[in-house]
């Protein structure tokens, strides 16, 4: 599994790259805003073009940059601008396109899909973002997307919010537990009839968690041998990373804090203290 870092903070990118584990970078307007505000709070001015050029130069792997348009023609134009401005730096630009740019049900639903198809046909790689359902990932792959980014954390948030379950952003949501809770609630309500039972759900249209979303997309893509790579995105904790890695996901794009969480374990620290304390003088002399 490849590891991308999900940030636009150059300090975080450079430090993660120094660890020797980084294969790429994903950004979005929210992450860029956060990075810019950090610099402005330090009294620094930001030349956005030079800033992005710096990001592109750090890592040899893909760097996802997102468009801001809503209509297909806007996104294609902006995708071309980003690609022309920055791809020559390190030949690693991927254009991030929302799979569906609609704000409500009455808006055009396929602008993102159309933009993905047009950009890919001109040789510009795309990353279909804001994937919340396997069906969206399937359509993006059909349109030729180089990558799809299912949002694990946001799916977990949505399911828990709908069910009124309290949580903090970094909490792991266990889809096996959600199925168990659903089954127990169904058993309690079974005596009241089919309509009541069928209304019980701890899922979003049969998807029980963000990890379950990734599992479903992997099965679909494997079934039809799509070349599109799956990026597990909106990752909130190390356990999610482990589970999608077990499934064989192509890539996980991970926040800086979660990457640090992955290497930490209290028993490892305990072992280090013990080993260090037990070094005898004779062993120390080997290193002189």
C-alpha positions as CSV (number, residue, x, y, z in Angstrom):
1,X,0.0,0.0,0.0
2,X,1.2,3.5,-0.9
3,X,1.1,6.2,1.7
4,X,0.2,9.7,0.7
5,X,0.0,12.6,3.2
6,X,-3.2,14.6,3.3
7,X,-2.0,18.1,3.9
8,X,-0.8,21.3,2.3
9,X,1.5,22.2,5.1
10,X,5.1,22.2,3.8
11,X,6.6,21.6,7.2
12,X,4.5,18.5,7.6
13,X,5.3,17.3,4.1
14,X,9.0,17.8,4.5
15,X,9.1,16.0,7.9
16,X,7.0,13.0,6.7
17,X,9.2,12.8,3.6
18,X,12.3,12.7,5.8
19,X,10.9,9.5,7.4
20,X,11.2,7.7,4.1
21,X,7.6,6.5,4.0
22,X,5.9,9.1,1.7
23,X,4.7,8.2,-1.8
24,X,2.6,11.2,-2.7
25,X,0.5,14.2,-1.5
26,X,-3.2,15.1,-1.6
27,X,-4.4,18.6,-1.0
28,X,-7.8,20.4,-1.2
29,X,-9.0,24.0,-0.8
30,X,-9.7,23.4,2.9
31,X,-6.1,22.1,3.6
32,X,-4.6,25.0,1.6
33,X,-6.6,27.5,3.5
34,X,-5.4,25.9,6.8
35,X,-1.7,26.1,5.6
36,X,-2.1,29.7,4.4
37,X,-3.7,30.8,7.7
38,X,-0.9,29.2,9.6
39,X,1.7,31.2,7.6
40,X,-0.3,34.5,7.9
41,X,-0.6,34.0,11.7
42,X,3.2,34.0,11.7
43,X,3.3,37.2,9.8
44,X,4.4,35.6,6.5
45,X,3.1,36.5,3.0
46,X,2.1,33.7,0.7
47,X,2.9,33.5,-3.0
48,X,0.5,30.7,-3.9
49,X,2.2,29.7,-7.1
50,X,5.6,29.5,-5.5
51,X,4.1,27.7,-2.5
52,X,2.5,25.0,-4.7
53,X,5.7,24.6,-6.8
54,X,7.5,23.9,-3.5
55,X,5.0,21.2,-2.6
56,X,5.4,19.6,-6.0
57,X,9.2,19.5,-5.7
58,X,9.4,17.7,-2.4
59,X,7.9,14.3,-3.3
60,X,8.5,12.2,-6.5
61,X,5.0,10.7,-6.3
62,X,1.6,12.2,-7.3
63,X,0.4,15.5,-6.0
64,X,-3.4,16.1,-6.1
65,X,-4.5,19.7,-6.7
66,X,-8.2,20.4,-6.7
67,X,-10.3,22.6,-9.0
68,X,-12.8,25.2,-7.6
69,X,-15.4,25.2,-10.5
70,X,-18.8,23.6,-10.5
71,X,-19.6,23.1,-14.2
72,X,-17.7,20.6,-16.3
73,X,-16.2,23.3,-18.7
74,X,-15.0,25.3,-15.7
75,X,-13.3,22.3,-14.1
76,X,-11.7,21.2,-17.3
77,X,-10.3,24.8,-17.9
78,X,-9.0,25.0,-14.3
79,X,-7.6,21.5,-14.5
80,X,-5.6,22.5,-17.6
81,X,-4.3,25.6,-15.8
82,X,-3.1,23.7,-12.8
83,X,-1.5,21.0,-15.0
84,X,0.3,23.6,-17.2
85,X,1.5,25.7,-14.3
86,X,2.8,22.9,-12.1
87,X,3.4,19.6,-13.9
88,X,6.7,20.7,-15.4
89,X,8.1,21.0,-11.8
90,X,8.2,17.3,-11.1
91,X,5.8,15.6,-13.6
92,X,3.5,14.6,-10.8
93,X,0.3,16.6,-11.0
94,X,-3.1,14.9,-10.6
95,X,-6.3,17.0,-10.9
96,X,-8.8,16.5,-8.2
97,X,-12.4,16.6,-9.4
98,X,-15.5,16.3,-7.2
99,X,-17.4,13.3,-8.4
100,X,-20.6,15.3,-8.2
101,X,-20.7,19.1,-7.8
102,X,-24.4,19.4,-7.2
103,X,-25.5,21.5,-4.1
104,X,-29.0,20.1,-4.2
105,X,-31.1,17.5,-6.1
106,X,-32.2,19.9,-8.8
107,X,-28.7,20.7,-9.9
108,X,-26.9,18.9,-12.7
109,X,-25.5,15.7,-11.2
110,X,-22.9,14.6,-13.8
111,X,-20.6,17.7,-14.2
112,X,-17.8,16.0,-12.3
113,X,-18.0,12.8,-14.3
114,X,-18.0,14.8,-17.6
115,X,-14.9,16.7,-16.5
116,X,-13.1,13.5,-15.5
117,X,-13.7,12.0,-18.9
118,X,-12.6,15.0,-20.8
119,X,-9.4,15.6,-18.8
120,X,-8.4,11.9,-18.9
121,X,-8.9,11.8,-22.7
122,X,-6.3,14.6,-23.0
123,X,-3.8,12.7,-20.9
124,X,-4.3,14.6,-17.6
125,X,-4.7,12.2,-14.7
126,X,-7.7,12.8,-12.3
127,X,-8.6,12.0,-8.8
128,X,-12.4,11.7,-8.2
129,X,-12.9,13.1,-4.8
130,X,-15.8,13.3,-2.3
131,X,-16.7,9.6,-3.0
132,X,-19.3,8.6,-0.4
133,X,-20.8,5.6,-2.2
134,X,-19.5,2.6,-4.2
135,X,-21.8,3.6,-7.1
136,X,-20.0,7.0,-7.4
137,X,-16.7,5.2,-7.5
138,X,-17.9,2.9,-10.2
139,X,-19.1,5.8,-12.4
140,X,-15.8,7.6,-11.9
141,X,-13.9,4.5,-13.0
142,X,-16.1,4.1,-16.0
143,X,-15.3,7.7,-16.9
144,X,-11.6,6.8,-16.8
145,X,-10.5,8.4,-13.5
146,X,-6.9,7.5,-12.5
147,X,-7.9,7.5,-8.8
148,X,-11.0,7.5,-6.7
149,X,-11.0,8.9,-3.1
150,X,-13.7,7.4,-0.8
151,X,-14.1,9.5,2.3
152,X,-14.0,7.1,5.3
153,X,-14.3,9.6,8.1
154,X,-17.1,11.6,6.6
155,X,-19.2,8.4,6.0
156,X,-18.6,7.4,9.6
157,X,-19.7,10.9,10.8
158,X,-22.8,10.8,8.7
159,X,-24.0,7.4,9.9
160,X,-23.4,8.3,13.6
161,X,-25.1,11.7,13.2
162,X,-28.2,10.2,11.6
163,X,-28.5,7.7,14.4
164,X,-27.8,10.3,17.1
165,X,-24.6,8.5,18.3
166,X,-22.2,10.8,20.1
167,X,-18.6,10.7,18.9
168,X,-15.4,12.7,18.6
169,X,-13.8,13.2,15.2
170,X,-10.9,10.7,15.7
171,X,-13.1,7.9,17.1
172,X,-13.1,4.6,15.2
173,X,-16.6,3.4,14.0
174,X,-16.8,-0.4,14.0
175,X,-19.1,-1.5,11.2
176,X,-19.4,-5.0,12.6
177,X,-20.7,-3.4,15.8
178,X,-23.1,-1.3,13.8
179,X,-24.5,-4.4,12.1
180,X,-24.9,-6.0,15.6
181,X,-26.7,-3.0,16.9
182,X,-29.0,-3.0,13.9
183,X,-29.8,-6.7,14.3
184,X,-30.6,-6.2,18.0
185,X,-32.9,-3.3,17.3
186,X,-34.7,-5.3,14.6
187,X,-35.2,-8.1,17.0
188,X,-36.8,-5.8,19.5
189,X,-39.2,-4.3,16.9
190,X,-40.0,-7.5,15.0
191,X,-43.3,-8.0,16.8
192,X,-44.5,-4.6,15.6
193,X,-44.5,-5.6,11.9
194,X,-42.4,-5.5,8.7
195,X,-42.6,-1.7,8.2
196,X,-41.2,-1.0,11.6
197,X,-38.4,-3.5,11.2
198,X,-37.5,-2.4,7.7
199,X,-37.0,1.2,9.0
200,X,-34.2,0.1,11.3
201,X,-30.8,0.8,9.8
202,X,-27.4,1.6,11.1
203,X,-26.1,2.1,7.5
204,X,-26.1,4.5,4.6
205,X,-27.9,2.5,1.9
206,X,-26.2,-0.7,3.0
207,X,-22.8,0.9,3.7
208,X,-22.1,0.5,7.4
209,X,-18.8,2.5,7.8
210,X,-16.1,4.2,5.8
211,X,-14.0,1.0,6.0
212,X,-17.0,-0.9,4.6
213,X,-17.2,1.6,1.8
214,X,-13.6,0.9,0.8
215,X,-14.2,-2.8,1.0
216,X,-17.2,-2.6,-1.4
217,X,-15.2,-0.5,-3.9
218,X,-12.3,-2.9,-3.9
219,X,-14.7,-5.8,-4.6
220,X,-16.3,-4.0,-7.5
221,X,-13.0,-2.9,-9.1
222,X,-11.5,-6.4,-8.7
223,X,-14.6,-7.9,-10.4
224,X,-14.2,-5.8,-13.5
225,X,-10.4,-5.2,-13.5
226,X,-10.6,-1.4,-13.5
227,X,-7.2,0.3,-13.6
228,X,-8.4,3.1,-11.4
229,X,-6.5,3.1,-8.1
230,X,-8.4,3.5,-4.8
231,X,-7.2,6.1,-2.3
232,X,-8.7,5.7,1.2
233,X,-9.2,9.3,2.2
234,X,-10.6,11.2,5.2
235,X,-8.7,8.8,7.4
236,X,-9.2,9.6,11.1
237,X,-7.1,7.0,13.0
238,X,-4.5,4.3,12.6
239,X,-7.0,1.5,12.9
240,X,-8.7,2.6,9.7
241,X,-5.3,2.5,8.0
242,X,-4.7,-1.0,9.2
243,X,-8.1,-2.3,8.1
244,X,-7.9,-0.8,4.6
245,X,-4.3,-2.1,4.2
246,X,-5.6,-5.6,5.1
247,X,-8.1,-5.3,2.3
248,X,-5.4,-4.4,-0.2
249,X,-6.4,-0.8,-0.9
250,X,-3.9,0.8,-3.3
251,X,-3.3,4.0,-1.3
252,X,-4.2,5.6,1.9
253,X,-3.9,9.4,2.2
254,X,-3.3,10.1,5.9
255,X,-3.1,13.3,8.0
256,X,0.2,14.0,9.6
257,X,-1.1,13.3,13.1
258,X,-2.4,9.9,12.1
259,X,0.9,8.9,10.5
260,X,2.6,9.7,13.8
261,X,-0.1,7.6,15.6
262,X,0.8,4.6,13.4
263,X,4.3,4.4,14.7
264,X,3.4,4.8,18.4
265,X,2.6,2.1,20.9
266,X,2.9,2.2,24.7
267,X,4.6,-1.2,24.9
268,X,7.2,-0.1,22.4
269,X,8.1,2.8,24.6
270,X,8.1,0.5,27.7
271,X,10.5,-1.8,25.9
272,X,12.8,1.0,24.9
273,X,13.0,2.1,28.6
274,X,13.8,-1.5,29.7
275,X,16.4,-2.2,26.9
276,X,18.1,1.1,27.6
277,X,18.3,0.5,31.3
278,X,19.7,-3.0,30.8
279,X,22.7,-2.0,28.7
280,X,25.8,-3.3,30.5
281,X,29.2,-1.6,30.4
282,X,30.7,-4.4,28.4
283,X,28.1,-4.0,25.7
284,X,28.5,-0.2,25.6
285,X,32.3,-0.6,24.9
286,X,31.5,-2.3,21.5
287,X,30.4,1.1,20.2
288,X,33.5,3.0,21.2
